């Protein structure tokens, strides 16, 4: 008597689907940090190590347009399209100044996760600089999403007294301004 193969979905697939979904949830909820927070952390880690190519890759092309005159007159679309060239120019610019900078060995950045604001096209991340484990100063980074990745648009010093105001910052308004910027023709 000849056996025929059973029809239907293999039972292992019915077990694998919930396991894969559970693993994806766990990774998203507990392992992967927020993209804008990771951008700020990567930026400063690279800066402390004087890795100016990585520093430049975490900066917005709009920041570069403010510092590099050859890009100042370009439209947002032109800037985004020229990102590889801008990163190279920005890394060169930063290394010409940063190589002479003295960075303490014991400096670190601590992201203040309770003060991260996340919009569709923008984010605000507050963080502290620590030296020997002691807080030295606070800053907030304003980020813009360029082609799917958050990049640092601006940095601003803050203090403990103004830190609570970060939570009340209108991220929707910033998002609207960034969306207009990204859609601007000139």
C-alpha positions as CSV (number, residue, x, y, z in Angstrom):
1,X,0.0,0.0,0.0
2,X,1.4,3.4,-1.1
3,X,1.4,6.3,1.4
4,X,0.5,9.8,0.1
5,X,1.8,13.0,1.5
6,X,-0.4,14.9,3.9
7,X,-1.8,18.2,2.7
8,X,-1.8,21.4,4.7
9,X,0.7,23.5,6.5
10,X,3.6,21.8,8.2
11,X,3.1,21.9,12.0
12,X,6.5,23.4,12.6
13,X,5.5,26.6,10.8
14,X,2.6,26.9,13.3
15,X,5.1,26.8,16.1
16,X,7.7,29.1,14.4
17,X,5.4,32.0,13.6
18,X,4.6,32.8,17.3
19,X,8.2,32.3,18.3
20,X,9.5,34.7,15.6
21,X,6.9,37.3,16.5
22,X,7.7,37.0,20.2
23,X,11.4,37.4,19.4
24,X,10.8,40.5,17.3
25,X,8.7,42.1,20.0
26,X,11.4,41.4,22.6
27,X,14.1,42.9,20.4
28,X,12.0,46.0,19.7
29,X,10.8,46.5,23.2
30,X,14.0,45.7,25.2
31,X,17.1,45.5,23.1
32,X,17.0,48.1,20.3
33,X,17.2,51.6,21.6
34,X,15.4,54.5,20.0
35,X,17.0,55.5,16.7
36,X,17.5,59.2,17.7
37,X,19.1,58.2,21.0
38,X,21.4,55.8,19.2
39,X,22.3,58.6,16.7
40,X,23.4,60.9,19.5
41,X,25.3,58.1,21.3
42,X,27.1,57.1,18.1
43,X,27.9,60.7,17.3
44,X,29.6,61.4,20.6
45,X,31.3,58.0,20.8
46,X,32.8,58.7,17.4
47,X,33.7,62.3,18.4
48,X,35.5,61.1,21.6
49,X,37.4,58.6,19.5
50,X,38.1,61.3,16.8
51,X,36.4,59.1,14.1
52,X,35.2,62.1,12.0
53,X,33.7,60.0,9.2
54,X,31.3,58.5,11.7
55,X,30.7,61.9,13.3
56,X,29.8,63.3,9.9
57,X,27.5,60.4,9.1
58,X,25.4,61.3,12.1
59,X,25.1,64.9,11.2
60,X,22.3,66.4,9.1
61,X,23.1,67.7,5.7
62,X,21.3,70.9,6.8
63,X,23.9,71.4,9.6
64,X,26.7,71.0,7.0
65,X,25.0,73.6,4.8
66,X,25.4,76.1,7.6
67,X,29.1,75.5,8.0
68,X,30.3,74.7,4.5
69,X,29.7,77.6,2.1
70,X,29.8,75.4,-1.0
71,X,26.5,73.8,0.1
72,X,24.8,76.9,1.5
73,X,22.7,77.8,-1.7
74,X,21.5,74.2,-2.4
75,X,17.9,73.2,-2.1
76,X,17.0,70.5,0.5
77,X,16.6,67.9,-2.3
78,X,20.1,68.8,-3.6
79,X,21.6,68.5,-0.2
80,X,20.0,65.1,0.4
81,X,21.2,63.9,-3.0
82,X,24.7,65.1,-2.3
83,X,24.9,63.4,1.2
84,X,28.0,61.3,0.4
85,X,30.0,64.3,-0.8
86,X,28.8,66.4,2.1
87,X,29.8,63.7,4.6
88,X,33.3,63.6,3.2
89,X,33.6,67.4,3.2
90,X,32.2,67.5,6.8
91,X,34.6,64.9,8.0
92,X,37.5,66.8,6.6
93,X,36.2,70.1,8.1
94,X,35.7,68.4,11.5
95,X,39.1,66.7,11.5
96,X,40.9,70.0,10.8
97,X,39.5,71.4,14.0
98,X,38.9,68.3,16.1
99,X,42.4,66.9,15.9
100,X,43.7,69.7,18.1
101,X,40.8,69.4,20.6
102,X,41.6,68.0,24.0
103,X,39.0,65.4,25.1
104,X,39.2,64.1,28.7
105,X,39.7,60.3,28.9
106,X,36.9,59.9,31.4
107,X,34.1,61.7,29.6
108,X,30.9,60.0,28.7
109,X,27.4,60.8,27.5
110,X,24.3,59.6,29.3
111,X,21.0,59.8,27.4
112,X,18.1,61.0,29.6
113,X,15.5,58.7,28.1
114,X,12.6,60.3,29.9
115,X,13.2,63.4,27.9
116,X,13.3,61.9,24.4
117,X,10.6,63.2,22.2
118,X,9.9,61.4,18.9
119,X,8.0,62.7,16.0
120,X,7.5,61.4,12.5
121,X,10.4,63.4,10.9
122,X,12.0,64.9,14.0
123,X,13.2,64.1,17.5
124,X,14.6,65.8,20.6
125,X,17.1,63.9,22.8
126,X,18.3,65.3,26.1
127,X,21.6,64.0,27.6
128,X,24.3,64.8,30.1
129,X,28.0,64.9,29.8
130,X,29.7,63.1,32.7
131,X,33.3,63.3,33.7
132,X,34.5,60.8,36.4
133,X,30.9,59.8,36.7
134,X,29.8,63.3,37.7
135,X,27.4,65.4,35.6
136,X,29.2,68.4,34.0
137,X,26.6,69.8,31.7
138,X,23.4,69.0,29.8
139,X,22.5,69.4,26.1
140,X,19.6,68.7,23.8
141,X,20.0,67.4,20.3
142,X,17.4,68.2,17.7
143,X,17.3,65.6,15.0
144,X,15.7,65.3,11.5
145,X,14.9,62.1,9.7
146,X,16.7,62.2,6.4
147,X,15.8,59.3,4.0
148,X,14.8,57.1,6.9
149,X,17.7,57.8,9.3
150,X,17.8,60.3,12.2
151,X,20.6,62.9,11.9
152,X,21.6,65.6,14.3
153,X,20.3,69.0,13.0
154,X,21.3,71.1,16.0
155,X,22.7,71.0,19.5
156,X,21.7,73.3,22.4
157,X,23.0,73.6,25.9
158,X,20.3,73.2,28.6
159,X,20.4,73.1,32.4
160,X,18.6,71.3,35.2
161,X,16.2,74.1,35.6
162,X,15.1,74.1,32.0
163,X,15.2,70.3,31.6
164,X,11.5,69.9,32.4
165,X,10.6,72.2,29.5
166,X,12.0,69.6,27.1
167,X,9.0,67.4,27.9
168,X,6.6,70.2,27.0
169,X,8.3,70.9,23.7
170,X,5.8,70.8,20.8
171,X,7.2,67.9,18.7
172,X,4.3,68.1,16.3
173,X,5.1,71.7,15.5
174,X,8.8,70.8,14.9
175,X,7.6,67.9,12.7
176,X,5.6,70.3,10.6
177,X,8.6,72.6,10.2
178,X,10.9,69.7,9.3
179,X,8.3,68.3,6.8
180,X,8.1,71.7,5.1
181,X,11.9,71.9,5.0
182,X,12.2,68.4,3.4
183,X,9.6,69.3,0.8
184,X,11.0,72.8,0.0
185,X,12.1,73.2,-3.6
186,X,14.5,76.0,-2.8
